[in-house]
Amino acid sequence: MTPSSGTPSGLSSTIPLLSLLAGNGENPSSSPPLQILVPGCGNSKLSENLYDAGFIEITNIDFSKVVISDMLKRNVRDRPGMRWRVMDMTQMKVEDESFDVVLDKGGLDALMEPKLGPKLGNQYLSEVKRVLNFEGKFICLTLAESHVLALLFSKFRFGWKMSVHAIPQKPFSKPDLRTFMVVAEKERSSALHLITALFDHSSLDCIGDQAFGLHEALENENQIRKEYSIGPDILYSLEDLLIGAKGDLSKLSLGRRFQLILGGNGESRFSYKAIVLDAKESSCQFTYHCGVFIVPKTRAHEWLFSSEEGQWLVVESSKAARLIMIIMDSSHTNANMDDIQKDLSPLVKQLAPGKDDNSAQIPFMMAGDGIKERKTVHKVISSLTGSIIVEDVVYENVADDVSRPFPSSDLVFRRLVFQRAEGLVQSEALLTRDESFS
C-alpha cells in the first residue's frame, strides 16, 4: 500500500527513528541485527535511509508488483541485502514473532480511509501484533486522525507500552498536517499502561483541529485505561482477552466472570455484548464444557439476566462449565436466530476452554419471552405515548409461592404494556380463577 500523499518524505522521519532505536541500546552493529519489516513500503526512501545507516536486515512488502519490481531494480546494486516481496499487508505470509521492528509509514492511514471503514486496518494491526517478537516495536508514522488513533490505541491496550512522538518539521516547512510517530512495544505480560505523550502539546505548530483531535484522543484513551485499572465491570475486546487480560482462557477458572464486546470492526455481521462465566464449582456433572445462552432484548432488563447474582443462577441451570451469555439489543432486531448463530459461532469458539478439541460442538440455548399464551384484550394509540396494549398472558413458569393457593397451573395475568418501552410492563394483576382465557 503506497503511503498517502500527506506523509512526509523518508528523510525527515529517519532522525527520530534512529534516535528511538539507539535510545534502547539497539544499533546497527548489535548482534544479532534487528529484523525490520516495512509493510506498504511504496517508493519511499525511508528503508534506504535506514539501510545506509547500518540497519541492513530490512524486509519491504507491498501489494503492487510494479512498485516492488521498481524498488528492487533501484536498490539491487547499492543495497544487495535489502529484501523486497509482493504481499498483502493485511494477510502477511510471515511466521509468528519473526520481526523486532514493524515500521509503518502511512500504510495504516491509507487503509483507514473513511470510505473503507475499519476492517482492513483492524486486520493489518492484528497481523502486526502477530509477527512482532516480544519486546519488539511497532513504529507507526501517521497523520493522527481521530478514527486512526481510535483503532490504534484500542488494539494495543493490554501487554503494550505506547508513546506518541512529534516528527520534526523540515526548516521553513509548515504543512497543513503534522506527522506523528506512535510507538507500541510488545511485552510478555498483559499489563495495562497509560500512553505517554513525548512532546509539548502547547508547542505543536500544526493546525488547531489536528492538535485538538490528538489531545482529545490521548485524554479519552488514557481515561479508558484508568477505568480499566479500577473498574469492576470492564467491557474487554476479544483480542484483549486472547492475549491474557483475564488469564488463560483455554483453561477454566472457578468463578471467573468478565464482559466483552464480540465481533464488529468487519469481523462479523453484528457486534454483541457478552458475559463469560466459569462455573463457581468444579463438577463432573456438567452436561456441556461450554455453552452459549442468548438473552433476547425483551428480557435483558430482567434481574435473572442483568444482575451478577441472577447470571450465576443461569450458569447453574445450564449445566455448562463455561457459559457465554449473549445480550441482544436493538441492532439485532431484523436478524433471525439462524443468522445470529452463524455469526456468533466462529467468535464463541475462540472463547471455549480446551481449544485443542476443535470438533467439540458448542450448544446454543435461548431464553424465551417467558410467555406460554398471549391474548390481546384491547389496543389503543395515544399521540403522547404511542400504542398501549391490554393483554392477558399465561407464563411458562410461575413462582411456587404465587401458584400455591390456586389449583390451576395456567394462571392468567392481565398486563398493561406501552409498546414504545418494549419489555417494560406498566402494571400487572393476577386474574381470579373464574376468568376465562378462551
C-alpha positions as CSV (number, residue, x, y, z in Angstrom):
1,M,0.0,0.0,0.0
2,T,1.5,3.3,-1.1
3,P,1.7,5.9,1.7
4,S,-0.8,8.7,1.5
5,S,0.2,12.0,-0.1
6,G,0.2,13.8,3.2
7,T,3.0,11.7,4.7
8,P,6.4,13.4,4.7
9,S,9.5,12.1,2.9
10,G,11.5,9.3,4.5
11,L,14.5,11.6,5.3
12,S,12.5,13.8,7.7
13,S,11.4,10.7,9.6
14,T,14.8,9.0,9.8
15,I,16.4,11.1,12.6
16,P,13.7,10.3,15.3
17,L,13.7,6.7,14.2
18,L,17.5,6.3,14.6
19,S,17.2,8.1,18.0
20,L,14.5,5.7,19.1
21,L,16.5,2.6,18.2
22,A,19.7,3.9,19.6
23,G,18.0,5.1,22.8
24,N,17.2,1.5,23.6
25,G,20.7,0.2,23.2
26,E,19.9,-1.0,19.7
27,N,22.4,-0.1,17.0
28,P,23.3,-1.4,13.6
29,S,26.3,-3.4,14.9
30,S,24.2,-5.2,17.5
31,S,24.3,-9.0,17.4
32,P,22.0,-10.3,16.1
33,P,21.0,-7.3,13.9
34,L,17.4,-6.0,14.2
35,Q,14.9,-7.7,11.9
36,I,12.8,-4.8,10.4
37,L,9.6,-5.2,8.4
38,V,8.3,-2.3,6.4
39,P,4.7,-3.0,5.2
40,G,3.2,-1.0,2.4
41,C,6.7,0.3,1.6
42,G,5.7,2.0,-1.7
43,N,8.5,4.0,-3.3
44,S,9.6,5.8,-0.1
45,K,13.3,6.3,0.6
46,L,12.8,5.5,4.3
47,S,14.1,1.9,4.1
48,E,17.1,3.1,2.0
49,N,18.0,5.7,4.6
50,L,17.8,3.1,7.4
51,Y,19.9,0.7,5.4
52,D,22.5,3.3,4.7
53,A,22.6,4.0,8.5
54,G,23.6,0.4,9.1
55,F,20.2,-1.4,9.6
56,I,20.6,-3.9,6.8
57,E,18.1,-6.6,7.8
58,I,15.1,-4.9,6.2
59,T,12.2,-6.7,4.5
60,N,9.9,-4.5,2.5
61,I,6.5,-5.6,1.3
62,D,3.8,-4.0,-0.9
63,F,0.8,-5.4,-2.8
64,S,2.0,-3.8,-6.0
65,K,4.2,-5.9,-8.3
66,V,5.2,-2.8,-10.2
67,V,6.4,-1.0,-7.0
68,I,8.4,-4.0,-5.8
69,S,10.0,-4.5,-9.2
70,D,11.0,-0.8,-9.4
71,M,12.3,-0.7,-5.9
72,L,14.3,-3.9,-6.4
73,K,15.9,-2.5,-9.5
74,R,16.7,0.7,-7.7
75,N,18.4,-0.9,-4.8
76,V,19.9,-4.2,-6.1
77,R,23.4,-2.9,-6.6
78,D,23.8,-0.4,-3.7
79,R,21.8,-2.3,-1.1
80,P,22.0,-6.0,-2.0
81,G,20.9,-7.2,1.4
82,M,17.5,-5.4,1.2
83,R,14.6,-7.8,0.7
84,W,11.5,-6.9,-1.5
85,R,8.3,-9.1,-1.5
86,V,4.9,-8.7,-3.1
87,M,2.5,-9.3,-0.3
88,D,-0.8,-8.1,1.2
89,M,-0.1,-6.4,4.5
90,T,-3.5,-7.4,5.9
91,Q,-2.6,-11.1,5.3
92,M,1.1,-11.5,5.7
93,K,2.8,-14.7,4.7
94,V,5.2,-14.3,7.6
95,E,6.0,-16.5,10.6
96,D,4.8,-15.5,14.1
97,E,7.2,-13.4,16.1
98,S,9.7,-13.1,13.4
99,F,10.5,-9.3,13.5
100,D,12.0,-7.0,16.0
101,V,10.5,-3.8,14.4
102,V,7.5,-3.2,12.2
103,L,7.8,0.2,10.6
104,D,4.7,1.7,9.1
105,K,5.0,4.9,7.1
106,G,1.5,6.0,6.2
107,G,0.2,2.4,5.5
108,L,-2.3,2.4,8.3
109,D,-3.6,5.8,7.3
110,A,-4.1,4.6,3.7
111,L,-6.0,1.5,4.9
112,M,-8.2,3.7,7.2
113,E,-9.7,6.0,4.6
114,P,-13.2,6.7,5.9
115,K,-14.9,5.1,2.9
116,L,-13.1,1.8,3.6
117,G,-14.1,1.5,7.2
118,P,-12.0,-0.1,9.9
119,K,-12.0,-3.7,8.6
120,L,-8.7,-3.6,6.7
121,G,-6.9,-1.5,9.4
122,N,-8.1,-3.9,12.0
123,Q,-6.8,-6.9,10.0
124,Y,-3.5,-5.2,9.4
125,L,-2.9,-4.4,13.1
126,S,-3.7,-7.9,14.1
127,E,-1.0,-9.1,11.7
128,V,1.4,-6.6,13.1
129,K,0.8,-7.9,16.6
130,R,1.3,-11.5,15.4
131,V,4.6,-11.0,13.6
132,L,6.3,-8.9,16.3
133,N,8.7,-10.5,18.7
134,F,8.3,-9.9,22.4
135,E,10.0,-6.6,23.3
136,G,9.6,-5.7,19.6
137,K,8.3,-2.4,18.5
138,F,5.5,-1.3,16.1
139,I,6.5,2.2,14.9
140,C,3.7,4.0,13.1
141,L,4.2,7.2,11.2
142,T,0.7,8.7,11.0
143,L,-1.2,11.9,10.5
144,A,-3.0,11.0,13.7
145,E,-6.6,11.4,12.5
146,S,-9.1,10.6,15.2
147,H,-10.5,7.4,13.6
148,V,-7.0,6.1,13.1
149,L,-6.0,6.8,16.6
150,A,-9.2,5.2,18.0
151,L,-8.3,1.9,16.3
152,L,-4.6,2.1,17.0
153,F,-5.0,2.8,20.7
154,S,-7.7,0.2,21.3
155,K,-5.7,-2.5,19.5
156,F,-2.6,-2.1,21.7
157,R,-4.1,-1.8,25.2
158,F,-3.1,-4.9,27.1
159,G,0.5,-6.0,27.1
160,W,1.9,-3.0,25.2
161,K,3.7,0.2,26.2
162,M,2.7,3.1,24.0
163,S,4.2,6.5,23.4
164,V,3.5,9.3,20.9
165,H,6.2,11.5,19.4
166,A,6.1,14.5,17.2
167,I,8.2,14.3,14.0
168,P,10.3,17.4,13.5
169,Q,9.3,19.6,10.6
170,K,11.6,20.5,7.8
171,P,13.1,24.0,8.1
172,F,10.7,26.7,6.7
173,S,8.0,24.0,6.1
174,K,4.6,24.4,7.6
175,P,2.3,21.7,6.1
176,D,-1.4,21.7,7.0
177,L,-1.0,18.4,8.8
178,R,1.8,17.3,11.2
179,T,3.2,13.8,11.2
180,F,3.4,11.9,14.5
181,M,5.2,8.7,15.5
182,V,3.2,6.2,17.6
183,V,5.4,3.5,19.2
184,A,3.9,0.3,20.7
185,E,6.4,-2.1,22.5
186,K,5.3,-5.7,23.0
187,E,5.5,-7.1,26.5
188,R,5.4,-10.6,27.8
189,S,2.7,-9.7,30.4
190,S,-0.8,-8.4,29.8
191,A,-0.2,-5.2,31.8
192,L,-2.1,-2.1,31.1
193,H,-0.1,1.2,30.8
194,L,-1.1,4.8,30.2
195,I,0.0,6.2,26.8
196,T,3.0,8.6,27.2
197,A,3.0,11.8,25.0
198,L,6.6,12.7,24.5
199,F,6.0,16.2,23.2
200,D,4.6,19.5,24.5
201,H,1.0,20.0,23.3
202,S,1.3,23.7,23.5
203,S,4.3,23.8,21.2
204,L,2.7,21.9,18.3
205,D,2.8,24.1,15.2
206,C,0.1,22.2,13.4
207,I,-3.4,23.4,12.7
208,G,-5.8,23.6,15.6
209,D,-8.1,20.8,14.6
210,Q,-5.3,18.3,14.4
211,A,-3.7,19.3,17.7
212,F,-7.0,19.3,19.4
213,G,-8.0,15.9,18.0
214,L,-4.7,14.3,19.1
215,H,-5.0,15.8,22.6
216,E,-8.6,14.6,22.9
217,A,-7.8,11.1,21.6
218,L,-5.0,10.7,24.2
219,E,-7.1,12.0,27.0
220,N,-10.0,9.7,26.1
221,E,-7.9,6.7,25.8
222,N,-5.9,7.2,29.0
223,Q,-9.2,7.8,30.8
224,I,-10.5,4.4,29.5
225,R,-7.2,2.8,30.6
226,K,-7.6,4.3,34.1
227,E,-11.1,2.9,34.3
228,Y,-9.9,-0.5,33.2
229,S,-7.5,-0.5,36.1
230,I,-10.1,0.2,38.7
231,G,-13.5,-0.6,37.2
232,P,-15.3,-3.8,38.3
233,D,-17.2,-4.4,35.1
234,I,-15.0,-3.5,32.1
235,L,-16.0,-4.3,28.6
236,Y,-13.0,-6.0,27.1
237,S,-12.3,-6.8,23.4
238,L,-11.8,-10.4,22.3
239,E,-8.3,-9.5,21.3
240,D,-7.5,-8.2,24.8
241,L,-8.7,-11.4,26.3
242,L,-6.8,-13.7,23.9
243,I,-3.5,-12.1,25.0
244,G,-4.3,-12.7,28.6
245,A,-6.2,-9.7,30.0
246,K,-8.2,-12.1,32.2
247,G,-5.9,-15.0,32.4
248,D,-5.6,-18.1,30.2
249,L,-9.0,-18.6,28.5
250,S,-8.1,-22.1,27.4
251,K,-8.4,-23.2,31.0
252,L,-11.4,-23.0,33.3
253,S,-11.1,-20.8,36.3
254,L,-13.7,-21.3,39.0
255,G,-15.9,-18.2,39.5
256,R,-14.3,-16.1,36.8
257,R,-16.6,-13.6,35.2
258,F,-16.0,-10.8,32.7
259,Q,-17.8,-8.8,30.0
260,L,-16.7,-8.2,26.4
261,I,-17.7,-6.9,23.1
262,L,-17.7,-9.7,20.5
263,G,-17.4,-9.0,16.8
264,G,-17.7,-5.8,14.9
265,N,-14.9,-4.0,13.0
266,G,-15.5,-6.2,10.0
267,E,-15.0,-9.5,11.9
268,S,-18.7,-10.3,11.9
269,R,-22.1,-9.0,10.7
270,F,-23.1,-7.8,14.2
271,S,-21.4,-6.9,17.4
272,Y,-22.6,-8.4,20.7
273,K,-22.3,-7.7,24.4
274,A,-21.2,-10.9,26.0
275,I,-20.7,-12.1,29.6
276,V,-18.4,-15.1,30.1
277,L,-18.9,-17.1,33.3
278,D,-16.9,-20.1,34.5
279,A,-18.9,-22.2,37.0
280,K,-18.1,-21.5,40.6
281,E,-17.8,-25.1,41.5
282,S,-16.0,-27.9,39.6
283,S,-18.3,-30.7,38.9
284,C,-18.2,-33.9,36.9
285,Q,-22.0,-33.5,36.3
286,F,-21.6,-30.8,33.7
287,T,-23.5,-31.6,30.5
288,Y,-21.5,-29.1,28.4
289,H,-17.9,-28.0,28.6
290,C,-19.0,-24.7,27.0
291,G,-22.4,-23.3,26.1
292,V,-23.9,-20.1,24.6
293,F,-27.0,-18.6,26.2
294,I,-28.8,-15.9,24.1
295,V,-30.9,-13.4,26.0
296,P,-33.5,-11.5,23.8
297,K,-33.7,-7.8,24.0
298,T,-37.2,-8.0,25.6
299,R,-35.8,-9.9,28.6
300,A,-32.4,-8.3,29.0
301,H,-33.6,-6.0,31.7
302,E,-34.8,-8.8,34.0
303,W,-32.9,-9.5,37.3
304,L,-32.1,-13.0,36.2
305,F,-30.0,-11.7,33.2
306,S,-29.0,-8.2,34.3
307,S,-27.6,-8.9,37.7
308,E,-24.5,-10.9,38.5
309,E,-26.4,-12.9,41.1
310,G,-29.0,-13.9,38.6
311,Q,-26.4,-14.7,35.9
312,W,-24.8,-17.3,38.3
313,L,-28.2,-19.0,38.6
314,V,-28.4,-19.3,34.9
315,V,-25.0,-20.9,34.9
316,E,-26.1,-23.5,37.4
317,S,-29.2,-24.3,35.4
318,S,-27.4,-24.5,32.1
319,K,-25.1,-27.3,33.3
320,A,-22.2,-25.7,31.4
321,A,-18.7,-25.4,32.8
322,R,-18.3,-22.2,30.9
323,L,-21.4,-20.2,29.8
324,I,-21.2,-17.4,27.3
325,M,-24.2,-15.2,27.8
326,I,-25.1,-13.0,24.8
327,I,-27.3,-10.0,25.4
328,M,-29.3,-9.0,22.4
329,D,-30.1,-5.3,21.6
330,S,-31.9,-3.2,19.0
331,S,-29.1,-3.7,16.4
332,H,-30.2,-7.4,16.1
333,T,-33.9,-6.7,15.6
334,N,-34.1,-7.7,11.9
335,A,-31.9,-10.9,12.3
336,N,-33.3,-14.3,12.8
337,M,-31.7,-16.8,15.2
338,D,-30.1,-18.8,12.4
339,D,-28.3,-15.7,11.3
340,I,-27.2,-14.9,14.8
341,Q,-25.9,-18.4,15.5
342,K,-23.9,-18.5,12.2
343,D,-22.5,-15.1,13.0
344,L,-21.6,-16.0,16.6
345,S,-20.2,-19.5,16.0
346,P,-16.7,-18.5,14.9
347,L,-16.5,-15.9,17.7
348,V,-17.5,-18.1,20.6
349,K,-15.2,-20.9,19.5
350,Q,-12.3,-18.6,20.4
351,L,-13.7,-18.3,24.0
352,A,-14.2,-22.0,24.5
353,P,-11.9,-23.8,27.0
354,G,-9.7,-26.7,25.9
355,K,-9.2,-25.3,22.4
356,D,-7.3,-28.4,21.2
357,D,-10.6,-30.1,20.7
358,N,-11.9,-28.2,17.7
359,S,-14.5,-30.8,17.0
360,A,-16.4,-30.2,20.2
361,Q,-19.8,-28.7,19.5
362,I,-20.9,-25.6,21.4
363,P,-24.7,-25.7,22.1
364,F,-26.8,-22.6,21.7
365,M,-29.6,-22.0,24.2
366,M,-32.0,-19.2,24.4
367,A,-34.3,-17.6,26.9
368,G,-37.8,-17.5,25.6
369,D,-40.0,-14.5,26.1
370,G,-41.4,-16.4,29.1
371,I,-45.0,-16.4,27.9
372,K,-46.8,-19.6,27.1
373,E,-50.0,-17.9,25.8
374,R,-51.0,-14.4,25.0
375,K,-54.3,-12.7,24.1
376,T,-54.7,-9.0,23.3
377,V,-57.8,-7.6,25.1
378,H,-57.6,-4.1,23.9
379,K,-55.3,-1.8,22.0
380,V,-55.3,2.0,21.6
381,I,-52.9,4.5,20.1
382,S,-52.1,7.7,22.1
383,S,-50.5,10.7,20.5
384,L,-48.3,11.1,23.6
385,T,-47.3,7.5,24.3
386,G,-47.9,5.6,21.1
387,S,-49.5,2.1,21.2
388,I,-51.0,0.9,24.5
389,I,-51.9,-2.7,24.9
390,V,-54.0,-4.5,27.5
391,E,-53.3,-8.3,27.2
392,D,-53.9,-11.5,29.1
393,V,-50.9,-13.8,29.4
394,V,-50.0,-17.2,30.8
395,Y,-46.4,-17.5,31.8
396,E,-44.3,-20.6,31.2
397,N,-43.2,-20.8,34.8
398,V,-44.8,-19.2,37.9
399,A,-43.1,-19.0,41.3
400,D,-44.3,-21.6,43.8
401,D,-45.4,-19.0,46.3
402,V,-47.8,-17.4,43.8
403,S,-49.3,-20.6,42.4
404,R,-49.8,-22.5,45.6
405,P,-53.3,-21.0,46.5
406,F,-54.7,-21.9,43.1
407,P,-55.3,-25.4,41.7
408,S,-54.7,-24.5,38.1
409,S,-51.0,-24.1,36.9
410,D,-52.1,-21.9,34.0
411,L,-52.5,-18.7,35.9
412,V,-53.7,-15.7,33.8
413,F,-52.2,-12.3,34.3
414,R,-53.7,-9.1,32.9
415,R,-51.0,-6.6,31.8
416,L,-50.8,-3.0,30.6
417,V,-47.9,-2.5,28.2
418,F,-46.6,0.6,26.4
419,Q,-45.1,-0.7,23.2
420,R,-42.6,2.1,22.9
421,A,-40.9,0.7,26.1
422,E,-40.8,-2.9,24.9
423,G,-40.2,-5.3,27.7
424,L,-41.5,-2.9,30.4
425,V,-44.8,-3.9,31.9
426,Q,-46.6,-0.8,33.3
427,S,-48.9,-2.8,35.5
428,E,-49.9,-6.4,36.0
429,A,-52.6,-8.3,38.0
430,L,-53.4,-11.9,38.6
431,L,-57.0,-12.7,37.4
432,T,-59.2,-14.8,39.5
433,R,-59.8,-18.4,38.5
434,D,-63.3,-17.5,37.4
435,E,-61.9,-15.6,34.5
436,S,-61.7,-17.5,31.2
437,F,-58.8,-17.3,28.9
438,S,-60.7,-18.7,26.0
